[in-house]
Amino acid sequence: MNATSGEYDATVNEFELAKLKPVPSQAVRPPRVGESPVSFECKLHQIVDFSPHPTGSSLVIGHIVAIHIDDANLRDGRIDPNSLDLIGRLGGLQYTRTRDRFEMVRPKVE
């Protein structure tokens, strides 16, 4: 993910740059990353810009149209969160991992 976060020219093949295998998607045109244990195919729903500056921040919201999960990460038909140690990009230079999880009980509404 970090290797492909540079501002490369459109002619650069980022799959080759990161030494990853592109796999055909089912519902969208761009390929997905074959090595990823979980991947989502999304269609653009909305882009929310937070800054008028050209290098400002934007939030991209997608509508998930297909989900791909490696069977090794499933237990009883559900994702086993303990089998994953994924990394997500937050923005700027910040990233997060999925291994630090906790649960909260939802309030009951009468």
N, C-alpha and C positions, 0 to 999 in steps of 0.2 A: 504494500500500500504506500509506503513512504517512497519507494523507488519511483513510483509513477506519479508522485505529487508535484513534480517540477512543472514549470510552465514551458513544456515542450512544444515545438512546432507541430502542426497537424500531420505532418508527414512522418513523424516518429511513431513506430509501432511499439506501444507500451507493453504488450505481451512479450515481445522479443526482449525489450529492455529489462524486464523483470524476470525473464526466463520462466514464464508461465504458459500454460496450454489453454488456448481459447476453445471453448466448447459451444456448439450452436445452442441458441435459446429456442424456446418453444413458441413464445407469444410476442417477443420483441425482436428487432433486427440485430442489435449489438450482441456479440457473443458474451458468455459468462466465463469466469475463471474456473477451470476444471479442477484445480487443487483445493478449492474452497469447500469445506464440509457443509456449509449452508450458503445458499445464494437466493436472491430475490430478483425476479424480473419485474421491472416497474415501468409504468407510463407516467409521464409528467402530469402532475395535478396543478402545481402552483410554485412560483418562485417569489419569495419575499425578500426584497432588498432592504438592508438595514443601514446603508450608507450611500450617499450620492457619489462618493469617491470611486473611481474606476476599479481600485483594488479593495474596495470595501467588502463587507460580509453579506452573504446571501444564505437563506435557508431554502433548500430545494425539497419540496414535498412530493412524494410519488405515490401512485396508486399501485399496490402489489397485484400483479396479474398471474404470477406463477411463483412457486416456491420449490426449491430443490434441496433435499437433505440427504446426506450420506447415511445409509442404513446403520452404520456403526454408531451413529449418534442418536438412535431411537431406542426407547425402552417402552414396551407396551403401547406402541403407536404414538408416543409423545417424545419430544426432544428431551434428551437427558442433559441438563445443563452442566452436570459434573464432567461430561465427556468433552466439553468445549472449553477452550481458553482463548477466546477470540479477542481481537483488538479493533477498536473503532476510532475513527478520526473525529475529534470534536471541533476543531477549527484552529487556524494558525498553526502553532507547533504542538498543540495539545492532543493527546490520545488517551484512551481508557481501555481497560480490560473487563471481561465479563466474569472473572473469577471472584470478585468481591460483591457478593449478592446478599440480600436480606429480604425478609418478608414483613409485610404490614397488613394487619387485619382491616378490611374495609368497614366503614361505619354502616350500621344497620339503619335503614330509613323506614320509618313507620308510615 
